[in-house]
């Protein structure tokens, strides 16, 4: 700890005047801008004081000397006004607002002689830091350091080594996000969570010009796309497991049955991936993991961003993002973003249009109560992508090789047009400094009419593709979710607890009506398209309904046994009922219940290193019955994971994990009567994952990962035991790194490089064909000048021919060829 030029204070603490280098990244107020308008030091300090600074995160970290409290901000804080009241040292920071999801920060008994540390909001855009001593008020010291304002607090009877530090940093925008609520439903340092979690931050989304959720997930080790890159659906496969029925996408921690059907990228702040079963937090779902989409929230300082881009294949997109206060007291904040996107794509007759908007209002009802109202609307219009046959793409075809631009639907007929409306609220109330309650509600309404051309089989000539047409004049999915929980901090002797108790209700109502018509075959090497190819009606399916009601209660305790030893215990009990209807009449129902536990432990031999181990389970309802008329039991997923998390510095961290997941109770053919099923199927996935994220040196950022995954069938009556699970590579590697020149005449000029390697993987569970490995290279060139940014992104720099995923031997999906995308943005 720096000890030079210390000043013992009684009631006043003087702040330093050297702005740290990281503050130049602030989108609200930049040092260069202040310097241009301020001729003297006093004018500069006045300019700083006029800007309301957001404190976006608070960390209390042990050090050799004691503790440090890190306030993460978007700019430099004004000097605090301090005083002593009874046993408390109080520092009031003007022109600042605490924007934590939980509203405030509390730590009880952080060290001997100190009873508590708290950081709270005050009316009128002020933040209060309170350090309370046990028997007497602590003393304060101040240092000017390169990282920011440093207050050293010590009990009056303590030695100089028993101190608490308050460090103000400017870590607002960057690659490393050290804290998340995805893993525990409480804001927790990722190093203290005994599970692997990887976060794709806003800066990476912006630098890569991400237009799809699956594009963002390329940056996460162990995650592959299950669907076409041109599909309206986002269906990731995590650690070998995924699919439409995995329920593995949530929004702001709430389950959303329509989340994978339509994702509006204009409203995404960041993407967080919790790997492994997570039924304790999110109820039923697949065992591979959960993707949490964190949406943009209102800001307390004015923020305006306009972006536009143009690229290959007549691609155009735009984004407007506005935020700020609606009143002088910052009690009402808003955010509104809207976006539009269209492209012709490299596939013939395949145009995509997407647009959406999302307004959000945040209300501070009183000092302890916050209410956020959210809405979102998304509209997509495009054909269905059914891919290309394996023979002619990844397998030889005597007729030649198919171009990746070939479209095998009917351009004048084939379309899908999903539109989603989401409405909801989030209410938080702090009962006292240790306990708070939260209530969240969301309704999601999906309308998805479509005409879908489906390939049936490829004839023996290897060029004539049989097809059919499915017409869905009604296809609606409405979901409702209500969640409420209570979080509290308390002690049992020397052991600290953070207890979470909650319940949630989830309802999904699906209605659909289909007509199947015949469709003329198509020559895949010489296609002829025509509306007259549509033939007679083959089958009519009446209006059908599927209703799911799901209730769950959960308990979680995060236990700090010692400063370096933490234990997580959690359990959840769910009741699920599913009902089927036809023309409004009940045709069947099934009820199930399931208990899902998880336990984990974290040991930190030294502060930057966490060694962890965990066990967790998942479940998913399976409806129907076997030959003996016994109802099927839920699928179960079980994971064992061990790993280590290392903070290489305060701006870069890495995770190394080994996992073993077993998926049981999978339906497979009954050997007595193949028309029925039995639950003896089992699949297993095990592997090693490594990821690293953060800033290597100032201006040089990296997000990278490697995954070795061995996912195979271990028991089955349909597929051969030992077959690999489709679309799961044994090896996958990703790296995205950028460097921005920090000073000189070229300051603001930056370069980016992306490398994505995916090894060979099977195209179906029969393992009848494989998708070849590929190595894709992306690049970026950008220039930041104040509030202005211009960039050029190049995807598939060397224009390789590759295939991303497959849904069988008739549906193989090629990746995009060389693609350019230029963009310009302005923040003010």
C-alpha positions, 0 to 999 in steps of 0.5 A: 500500500502506498504510504507517501504523503498521507493525511490523517483526517477528522472530518474532511477528506481531500480528493486527488486531482489526477484523472486515471487513464481509463476515464478516457473510455467514458461515453459520458465525459472524457478527460480530453473534452474537459481539458479543452474547456478548462483553463485551470485546475479549479475549472476542471474540477468544476466541470467534473462536478457538473457530471452525474457519475454512475457507480455501477458496481461495488466490490469488497476484496480482502488484501494483506492489509485488510479490505478494499472497497472498489466502486466501479464508475463511468467517470471520475467522482467528485471529492467526498464530504466526510464526517464522523457520527457516533462510531461511523465514518461517513463519506458523502459523494456528490453528483453520483448515483448508485445503479446496482441491481440490488440498489445498495451494497452492504457488508457486515463484520468485514474485519476485526474492529469494523462492524459494517461497510455500506454504500447507499443512494441519497436523494439529490444524486448523492451516494453515501459510504458508511464505515461503522466501527465496533467500539469507536469511529475509524480513522481515515487517511487519503492518498493520491494514486494512479488508479483513483481516489484511495481512502484508507480506513482503520479502527482506532485501536488497530495497527496500520496493517488493519485497514480498509481501502476505498478505491474509485475506478473507471471500469464501465466499459470493457471486456471483463465483468467481474460480477453477475447475477446469472449464477446465483440470482444475487449479484456475486463475484464470478470468482466466488461462484462454483460453476463456469460462467462466461460473459460476452460484454457490450463492447464485444457485441459492438466491435463484432457488429453482432446481428444474431444471438448465435454470433455472440455465442461464438465467443463462448467456449463449448457453445455451438449453434443448432440451427441455420445461421439464417433461421429465425430461431436461436437454439444453442447447443451447450456442452453437447446438449441443446435443441428446441425443447431445452428451454435454455434461453432466459431474459434477465433471469426469467424463463421465456418460452419465446426467447429462442424464437425471436431475439432483438439484438438492439436491446441486448446489453450483454450475454451471460452463459451459465454452463451445466444444469441450472434447474435450481434457478430456472426450473426445467431445461436441458442439462448443457447450460443456460443463456441469459440475455441481459437487456439495456436498462435506463441510465441516470445521465443523458446518453444518446447513441446513433449507429448505421451500417452497410455491407455486402449482399445489400445489407443495411442496419440502424440503431438509435439508443436514448437514455437519461432522467425525466426529472431533476431529482433522477427519480424517473429514468428512461431508455428507448432503443429501436433498430432495423436490419435488412439483407439479401444474404448470399442465398438466392431469393433469401431476404431478411427484414428485422426491426424492433423497439424497446422502451423502459421506464425506471421509477424510484418510488422512495429511498428503498423502492424501485420499479422498472417497466419494460416493453419490447416488440420485434418483427421478422420477415424472411423465408424458412432456411431448410439448407442443402442435402449432404450429397453435393455439399459435404458428401460427393454427388455424381452430378457435381457440387452444389453452390452454397447460394442455392435455395430449394424452397419456393421463393413466391410462397415460402415465408415465416413472419414471427412477431413478438410482444413482451411486457413486464415489470421488476419491483425491488424493495429494501426492507433494511440494510440486510434484507430485500424483496423482489417481484418480477412479471413478464408476458410474451406473445408470439404470432408466427404464421408461415408457409414452410417448404420441407425436404422429404427425401432425395431420389436415387438420381441424387438430384431430384428432391421430394418436398412438401408444404406446411401452411400454418395459418395460426401458430401462437405461443403466449407465455406468462411468468411471475417470480418473487424472492427474498434475499437476506444477509445474516450471521451464525456465529462467525459464519456469514450467510446470504439466503435466497428464498423464492417461488415462480409461476410459469404458464405457456399456451400454444395454439396451432392449425396446419394444412399440408399440401403436396409440392412438386419435386425440384432438381437441386442442380437446375431448380425451376420455381413456380407457384403452380408447383403447389398441389392438392391438400394432403392433410388438414390438422385441426386447431390444437392446443398445448398448455403448460403450467409450472410452479416452483419454490427454491432455496439457496444459501451462499455460506462464507465459512472463512474469508477464503472458503465459501459453500453454496447450497441450493434446492428447488421443487417443481410441479409441472402439468401439461394438457393437450386440446383439440378444437378446444376439447381436452384430449390428455393431461400429465402432471409431474414433480421434480426436486433439483439440488445443487451444491458447490464449494470454492477455496481461495488459497490466495485472493486471485485464485479460486479452486471450485467443485460442484454438483447440479441437476436438471429436469425436463418433462416428458409426456406420454406413456409406454406400452404398459400405459405407465406415464414417462418420467422427467428427463434428468441431467446430472453434472459434476464439475471441478475447475479453477478461476484465476484473476491474472490482474484486476482487468483480466481473468481466466477459467479452466473447468472439467465437466461430466454430464449425464442425460438420462430417461431419454425416449428410445424405441421399445424392442417389444413394439417399436411403435412405442417408446421406453425410457432407457436412453442415456447420453454423456458429455464430458470435457475440458473448457478454458476461457480468458477475458479482459485487457492484457495491457491498456488498449489490448483486449481479448476474449478467447476460449477452447473446448474439448467435448466428448459427447456420445450415446451411452445407452439406446435401442435405436442408435448405436452405443458410442455414436457421437451426438450430432453438431458437437465438435471434439475440439473448438477454439475461438479468439477475438482480440483488438488493440487501440492505439492509446496516444500520439497522432494515431490515437483512437485507431484500432485493429481486431482479429478473430479466429474460429476453429471447429473440428469435424462433427457428426451430422446426425445421431446415426453418424451417417455423415460428418461436417468437415472442420473449418478455420474462419478468420475475421478482422476489423479496422476501427477509429474512435475520435471522441464521441465518433466511431467508424469501423469496417468488419470483415467476416470470413476474410479468406472466403473459405467454404464451410458448413456450420451445422446440420439437421440431418442428411437433407438439411446442411447449412453453409456458413457465410462467404467473405462479407464486409460490413461498414458502420458509423456511430455517434454518441452524445 
